[in-house]
Amino acid sequence: MPVSGALLNAFDTLTQERQEPCFVYDLDSLRKHLDELMAQDVVKLWYAVKANPLSAVIDTLAAAGFDFDVASSGELNQVLSQHVGAQRILNTGPAKSRQQLGEFLDAGVRTFVLESINQVRWLNELAYNQGIEVDVLLRVQLRWPEGERNPLGGNTLTPFGLAPEQWQGLYLADYPALNCIGLHIFQWGNMLDAAQLLHLWQSMLAPLQALCERLGFAMQVLDLGGGLGVPYDSESSPLKWQDVLGALRDIKRQSGVKELWMELGRYAVAQCGYYLDPVIEQKTNYGERQLIVAGGINHLLRPAVAGQNFPAQLLRRSTAEQVNYRIHGPLCTALDSLGQHSLPEDIDEHDWLVFMQAGAYGFTESMPFFLCHSLAGEYVFEHGTLRVVREPQPASFYLR
Ligand SMILES: Cc1ncc(COP(=O)(O)O)c(C=O)c1O
């Protein structure tokens, strides 16, 4: 993944001035990417704020025309603070308490993905008491019978949504404040093959349509969640947006819905982000090369939870032979590994590594407090210049 010369210069300046790990988000390239995603009339795009809730990132998505998938009161307040209107917000997530639903209604949110019978009951009561009607989608979790070919590859039970058997007992007329406009389904992740996505989506249509018939409403909207992938290794090819659009066009036609929706996280913002990490030292242990770096899963937890590394490069140019390293962070747990990487053999304690695809599920999907290391800084690169959002902070920033 090539990095522009201007951005490399910005990295150089930053790493000469500071010694702590930090994230840099390239908003110029993000804007270009988002414009490409928005230049179509096939799918309505929401941004899954959980991928990266930084204010400057939200601003850029809002300006590009994305609306916002918000999954907590914290995300709601962050999006509203960027002057995004509540009518541009969709509330998803399995843990919506009655209180949280009330907060969203009070803020003016009128579109909800509901994931349980209680959520249906609570939202109806709250909206009814306020004399308002809200649009809702029911989130469905599908399973395939044993022995049948399963396009998902497995039947892991999650708390996301409900089985059709659970939903079909619902009598929608009992909930007059809810306008049921469609269904939501999202049970796949980091998909890099549009044909496979199409196959997956197609195999879900029949059970979803059967559910709508049982419930007695026409599916106007089908929300296919997120799950569009980005390559985390050099062997994988990026998922082409035009191929995704082709698959979505087919699904729209086959399902007969008026609107398709997706909430993109990773595919929207991963590629704009970089994590800069100083090397502490290189050592050899039982014949294996190890690189010890200043920031590990305290700043980038994903490799430990998803078993997938962020791609890494050495910041400076080197013509030395590429060798295999295991990269380890500063925490006192063997879990603190950023994976195995092929990098030049002359890396030493003056060097920095750059981890790519760190714009999504980076800074806020981490465990920053363990061992009291510094919090990673966050910077944005916009109109060719670097701007600090928050300098790296010592543990005294949060310890009381
Ligand atoms: C409901 C919902 N929609 C969308 C997303 C975004 O997924 P992705 O980052 O794979 O696009 C998530 C991620 O967890 C989610 O929970």
The ligand as a Gaussian input file, in Angstrom:
#p B3LYP/6-31G(d) Opt

LIG

0 1
 C      -24.717000      -3.258000      13.324000
 C      -23.392000      -3.037000      12.695000
 N      -23.345000      -2.476000      11.480000
 C      -22.164000      -2.234000      10.866000
 C      -20.963000      -2.555000      11.459000
 C      -19.695000      -2.224000      10.747000
 O      -19.045000      -3.329000      10.334000
 P      -17.771000      -3.220000       9.373000
 O      -16.743000      -2.464000      10.089000
 O      -17.424000      -4.626000       9.123000
 O      -18.225000      -2.497000       8.132000
 C      -20.970000      -3.179000      12.718000
 C      -19.707000      -3.586000      13.343000
 O      -19.624000      -4.225000      14.348000
 C      -22.219000      -3.413000      13.354000
 O      -22.272000      -3.966000      14.567000

